[in-house]
Amino acid sequence: MEAALTLGTKNAQLLRRVVLPGIMPDLYRDQRILLGWAWTYLIVAELIGTTTGITWFITQQARYQHFDNVYAAIMMIGIIGVGTDLVLAYLGRRMFPWDRSLVKSE
């Protein structure tokens, strides 16, 4: 910020060209983490007194000892979560190429 101010940027330019590009990768990364938490809370919320949804299906299948369906539903939740995170990671690398923390480590 100090370098941009030294070079004569105005307040609006400073916000648009320095501050926002600096915070957007971190904000995006935090949104990815919060999406993982949202999946966790969704599953917990569905466990309490519901008659529909994926956890109700898992509970019903476990009650009748159809464990292959239970494992398939749990794997489906995991695949959706990991797939979503991978897509968001890819989009983050494309949207913020200047942020080295989003680049895959080799």
QUIPE-V819123 format. One record per pair of residues at least 12 apart in sequence whose C-alpha atoms are under 10 Angstrom apart, sorted by the first residue. I is the first residue (numbers start at 1). J is the second residue. Records with the same first field share a line. If there is no record, write none. Layout:
I = J + J
This chain:
1 = 14 + 15 + 17 + 18 + 19 + 22
2 = 14
4 = 17 + 18
21 = 96 + 98 + 99
22 = 96 + 98 + 99
24 = 92 + 95 + 96 + 99
25 = 92 + 93 + 95 + 96 + 97 + 98 + 99 + 100 + 101 + 102
26 = 99 + 101 + 102
28 = 88 + 89 + 91 + 92 + 95 + 96
29 = 88 + 89 + 92 + 101 + 102
31 = 88
32 = 84 + 85 + 86 + 88 + 89 + 92
33 = 85
35 = 81 + 84 + 85
36 = 81 + 82 + 84 + 85
39 = 77 + 78 + 80 + 81
40 = 81
42 = 55
43 = 55 + 56 + 77
47 = 59
54 = 70 + 73 + 74 + 76 + 77
55 = 70 + 73 + 74 + 77
57 = 69 + 70 + 73
58 = 70 + 71 + 72 + 73 + 74
61 = 73
89 = 102 + 103 + 104
90 = 102 + 103 + 104
